[in-house]
Amino acid sequence: MKKSVAATVLLLIVGVLVVSACGAVSPDESTFDRIKVEGEVHVGIRFDNPPLSYIDEDGKWVGFDVDLANELTRRLGVKIEQVKVDETTRISFLQEGKIDMAVASMNHTRQRDDAIDFSITYFRDNQSFLVRKGTYASLDEMVGRKVSANAGSSAISAWRTYSMAHSDQALEIVEFTDKLAAMQALRDGAVEGYTEDNVTLLALAAGDPNLELIPGGFNPVQYGIGLPVNDSAWRDQVNYALQEIWKDGTYVKIYEKWFGPEAAVPLPLGGQMEVWPD
């Protein structure tokens, strides 16, 4: 009986060793190794944030982030599988392995960096307020006012920090999951201002003479591509591809297409991309 038990244990140990030696996926395997074999990368892209990324009337993905994602995956040598994400799912989808990267107008903050990894900065902006024309002229005038923001936006915590540093007045932020609803609340006077990235606010206010953007900003924005944690090999490949897109002028061409002087939402280039020497 004792010999039978010992033999069974020995067989189990041998089996575990064999499985470990022949495992389908090595713990050291990078996302890049996998997508090279599969030939496809799942990219989370927002569908509700023009001119950065949205689905047009013909059902096509368009926008700055879309063009950049397409060029990025082309440089990586794989096909792109576009996955719809929004402000609340772009991080959770990465954590759950539903996407391999998120090119989704995501501000790189310390709080988000605790949850996922990021590429180098690929877009710079700021956050301010859209207001009804003639109502407010400075950020300090917005302190203590009832304002709105998008659920999951980094503007929420940033505005809270700014307000607390400038006043002890009560803070009221109404969170919306629908940008059009937030805009209507502003137009109707239900809130005094709507805060988001300036590029988003300018796009939403385009063609409306009754709305204006308060100059400046209270929270610098640095968009990075969201990536899975603890995968430096994959992060390096994404960073290398981004830098090549910048170095050969492709990035500026894409930027001018969406934000140049003749674009629907003109926005001067916020700065150069970080480029590492060889």
C-alpha positions as CSV (number, residue, x, y, z in Angstrom):
1,M,0.0,0.0,0.0
2,K,2.8,2.4,0.9
3,K,4.6,1.5,-2.3
4,S,1.5,2.3,-4.3
5,V,1.0,5.7,-2.7
6,A,4.7,6.5,-3.3
7,A,4.5,5.5,-6.9
8,T,1.4,7.7,-7.4
9,V,3.2,10.7,-5.9
10,L,6.2,10.1,-8.0
11,L,4.1,9.9,-11.2
12,L,2.4,13.2,-10.3
13,I,5.7,14.9,-9.7
14,V,7.0,13.7,-13.1
15,G,3.8,14.8,-14.8
16,V,4.1,18.3,-13.4
17,L,7.7,18.5,-14.5
18,V,6.9,17.4,-18.0
19,V,4.0,19.9,-18.3
20,S,6.2,22.7,-17.0
21,A,8.9,21.8,-19.5
22,C,6.5,21.7,-22.4
23,G,4.2,24.6,-21.3
24,A,2.4,26.4,-24.2
25,V,3.2,29.8,-22.8
26,S,6.4,30.8,-21.1
27,P,6.1,33.3,-18.2
28,D,8.8,35.3,-19.9
29,E,7.0,35.5,-23.2
30,S,6.2,39.1,-24.2
31,T,2.9,40.3,-25.7
32,F,5.0,41.1,-28.8
33,D,6.1,37.5,-29.1
34,R,2.5,36.4,-29.1
35,I,1.1,39.0,-31.6
36,K,4.0,38.2,-34.0
37,V,2.8,34.6,-34.0
38,E,-0.9,35.6,-34.3
39,G,-0.2,38.4,-36.7
40,E,-2.8,40.6,-35.1
41,V,-2.9,43.1,-32.2
42,H,-6.0,44.1,-30.4
43,V,-6.1,47.9,-30.0
44,G,-8.6,49.6,-27.7
45,I,-9.8,52.8,-29.4
46,R,-12.5,55.2,-28.2
47,F,-15.4,55.6,-30.6
48,D,-16.9,58.8,-29.0
49,N,-14.2,61.4,-28.9
50,P,-13.8,63.4,-32.1
51,P,-11.5,64.5,-33.6
52,L,-9.3,62.0,-31.7
53,S,-11.3,58.9,-32.4
54,Y,-14.9,58.3,-33.5
55,I,-17.0,56.3,-35.9
56,D,-18.3,58.5,-38.8
57,E,-21.6,58.4,-40.6
58,D,-20.4,55.6,-42.8
59,G,-19.5,53.4,-39.9
60,K,-15.7,53.9,-40.3
61,W,-13.2,54.6,-37.5
62,V,-11.6,58.0,-38.1
63,G,-9.6,60.5,-36.1
64,F,-6.0,61.3,-35.0
65,D,-5.7,58.3,-32.6
66,V,-7.1,56.0,-35.3
67,D,-4.6,57.1,-37.9
68,L,-1.8,56.8,-35.3
69,A,-2.9,53.4,-34.2
70,N,-3.0,52.2,-37.8
71,E,0.5,53.5,-38.6
72,L,1.8,52.1,-35.3
73,T,0.6,48.6,-36.0
74,R,1.9,48.8,-39.6
75,R,5.3,49.6,-38.2
76,L,5.0,46.7,-35.8
77,G,4.3,44.4,-38.7
78,V,0.9,43.1,-37.6
79,K,-2.7,43.6,-38.5
80,I,-5.0,45.8,-36.3
81,E,-8.1,44.6,-34.6
82,Q,-10.0,47.6,-33.4
83,V,-11.8,47.2,-30.1
84,K,-14.3,49.8,-28.8
85,V,-13.4,51.3,-25.4
86,D,-14.5,54.3,-23.5
87,E,-13.1,56.3,-20.5
88,T,-14.1,53.6,-18.0
89,T,-13.2,50.4,-20.0
90,R,-9.9,51.4,-21.6
91,I,-8.0,50.4,-18.4
92,S,-10.1,47.5,-17.3
93,F,-9.8,45.9,-20.8
94,L,-6.0,46.0,-20.5
95,Q,-6.1,44.5,-17.1
96,E,-8.4,41.7,-18.3
97,G,-6.3,41.0,-21.4
98,K,-9.1,41.9,-23.8
99,I,-6.8,44.4,-25.6
100,D,-3.0,44.5,-26.1
101,M,-2.8,48.4,-26.1
102,A,-5.1,51.3,-25.7
103,V,-4.7,54.3,-28.1
104,A,-7.5,56.1,-26.4
105,S,-6.6,59.7,-25.6
106,M,-5.5,58.7,-22.1
107,N,-3.8,61.1,-19.9
108,H,-0.8,59.5,-18.2
109,T,-1.3,60.0,-14.4
110,R,0.3,58.4,-11.4
111,Q,-3.0,56.9,-10.4
112,R,-3.4,55.2,-13.8
113,D,0.2,54.2,-13.8
114,D,-0.4,52.1,-10.7
115,A,-3.0,50.1,-12.7
116,I,-1.3,49.8,-16.1
117,D,1.9,50.8,-18.0
118,F,2.3,53.6,-20.5
119,S,4.3,54.4,-23.6
120,I,6.2,57.7,-24.0
121,T,4.0,60.8,-24.4
122,Y,2.5,61.1,-27.9
123,F,0.2,64.1,-27.4
124,R,0.2,67.2,-25.2
125,D,-2.7,69.4,-24.2
126,N,-4.3,70.9,-21.1
127,Q,-7.6,70.8,-19.3
128,S,-9.9,73.8,-18.8
129,F,-13.6,74.7,-18.9
130,L,-16.1,75.2,-21.6
131,V,-18.6,77.9,-20.4
132,R,-21.5,79.9,-21.8
133,K,-20.1,82.9,-23.6
134,G,-19.6,86.0,-21.3
135,T,-20.2,84.2,-18.0
136,Y,-16.7,83.4,-16.7
137,A,-13.2,84.6,-17.9
138,S,-10.8,82.7,-15.6
139,L,-10.3,79.4,-13.8
140,D,-10.4,81.1,-10.4
141,E,-14.0,82.2,-11.1
142,M,-15.0,78.6,-11.6
143,V,-13.9,77.6,-8.1
144,G,-17.0,76.7,-6.0
145,R,-19.3,76.6,-9.0
146,K,-21.4,73.5,-10.0
147,V,-19.5,72.0,-12.9
148,S,-19.6,68.8,-15.0
149,A,-17.0,66.3,-16.2
150,N,-16.9,62.9,-17.9
151,A,-17.0,59.9,-15.7
152,G,-13.5,58.5,-15.3
153,S,-11.8,61.7,-16.5
154,S,-8.5,62.8,-14.9
155,A,-10.0,66.3,-14.9
156,I,-12.1,65.3,-11.8
157,S,-9.3,64.7,-9.4
158,A,-7.2,67.5,-10.9
159,W,-10.0,70.1,-10.5
160,R,-10.6,68.9,-7.0
161,T,-6.9,69.5,-6.2
162,Y,-6.9,72.9,-7.9
163,S,-10.1,74.0,-6.1
164,M,-8.9,72.9,-2.6
165,A,-5.6,74.8,-3.2
166,H,-7.4,78.0,-4.1
167,S,-10.5,78.0,-1.8
168,D,-12.4,76.3,1.0
169,Q,-15.7,76.6,-0.9
170,A,-17.8,73.4,-1.3
171,L,-17.0,71.5,-4.5
172,E,-19.8,70.0,-6.7
173,I,-18.9,68.0,-9.8
174,V,-21.6,66.3,-11.8
175,E,-20.3,63.2,-13.7
176,F,-21.7,62.3,-17.1
177,T,-21.1,59.2,-19.2
178,D,-22.6,61.0,-22.3
179,K,-20.7,64.0,-23.6
180,L,-23.8,65.3,-25.5
181,A,-25.7,65.2,-22.3
182,A,-23.0,67.1,-20.5
183,M,-23.0,69.7,-23.3
184,Q,-26.8,70.1,-23.0
185,A,-26.5,70.5,-19.2
186,L,-24.1,73.4,-19.8
187,R,-26.3,75.0,-22.5
188,D,-29.4,74.7,-20.2
189,G,-27.6,76.3,-17.2
190,A,-27.8,73.1,-15.1
191,V,-24.0,73.5,-14.7
192,E,-21.7,76.5,-15.0
193,G,-18.9,74.8,-16.8
194,Y,-17.8,71.5,-18.4
195,T,-14.3,70.4,-18.0
196,E,-12.3,68.0,-20.2
197,D,-9.2,68.0,-22.3
198,N,-9.1,71.3,-24.3
199,V,-9.0,69.5,-27.7
200,T,-12.2,67.6,-26.8
201,L,-14.0,70.8,-25.6
202,L,-13.0,72.7,-28.7
203,A,-14.4,69.9,-30.9
204,L,-17.7,69.8,-28.9
205,A,-18.1,73.6,-29.1
206,A,-17.2,73.9,-32.8
207,G,-19.8,76.0,-34.6
208,D,-21.6,77.1,-31.4
209,P,-21.1,80.9,-30.9
210,N,-22.7,80.7,-27.5
211,L,-19.9,78.7,-25.9
212,E,-16.2,79.5,-25.3
213,L,-13.2,78.0,-23.7
214,I,-11.5,79.6,-20.7
215,P,-7.9,80.2,-21.7
216,G,-5.1,78.2,-20.1
217,G,-5.7,75.2,-18.0
218,F,-5.4,73.6,-14.6
219,N,-4.0,70.2,-15.5
220,P,-1.4,69.5,-18.2
221,V,-2.4,66.5,-20.3
222,Q,0.1,64.0,-21.6
223,Y,-1.5,61.2,-23.6
224,G,0.3,57.9,-23.5
225,I,-0.6,54.5,-25.0
226,G,-1.9,52.2,-22.4
227,L,-0.1,48.9,-22.1
228,P,-0.1,45.7,-19.9
229,V,1.9,45.9,-16.7
230,N,5.4,44.3,-16.4
231,D,6.0,43.7,-20.1
232,S,9.0,45.9,-20.9
233,A,9.8,44.1,-24.2
234,W,6.3,45.0,-25.6
235,R,6.6,48.5,-24.2
236,D,10.0,49.0,-25.9
237,Q,8.6,47.9,-29.3
238,V,5.7,50.4,-29.0
239,N,8.1,53.2,-28.0
240,Y,10.5,52.4,-30.8
241,A,7.7,52.5,-33.4
242,L,6.4,55.8,-32.0
243,Q,9.8,57.4,-32.2
244,E,10.3,56.2,-35.8
245,I,6.9,57.7,-36.7
246,W,8.1,61.0,-35.3
247,K,11.6,60.9,-36.8
248,D,10.5,60.5,-40.4
249,G,7.8,63.2,-40.2
250,T,4.8,60.9,-40.4
251,Y,3.5,62.0,-37.0
252,V,3.5,65.7,-38.0
253,K,1.6,64.9,-41.2
254,I,-1.1,63.0,-39.2
255,Y,-1.2,65.8,-36.6
256,E,-1.6,68.6,-39.3
257,K,-4.4,66.6,-40.9
258,W,-6.5,66.7,-37.7
259,F,-5.2,69.8,-35.9
260,G,-3.5,72.0,-38.4
261,P,-4.7,75.6,-39.3
262,E,-7.2,74.3,-41.8
263,A,-8.6,71.6,-39.6
264,A,-12.0,71.7,-38.0
265,V,-10.3,71.8,-34.6
266,P,-7.0,73.8,-35.0
267,L,-4.6,73.1,-32.1
268,P,-0.9,74.0,-32.2
269,L,1.5,71.1,-31.7
270,G,2.2,70.9,-27.9
271,G,5.9,69.9,-28.2
272,Q,8.3,67.3,-29.6
273,M,8.1,63.6,-28.9
274,E,10.8,62.0,-26.8
275,V,13.4,60.4,-29.1
276,W,16.2,58.2,-27.7
277,P,19.6,58.0,-29.3
278,D,20.7,54.8,-30.9
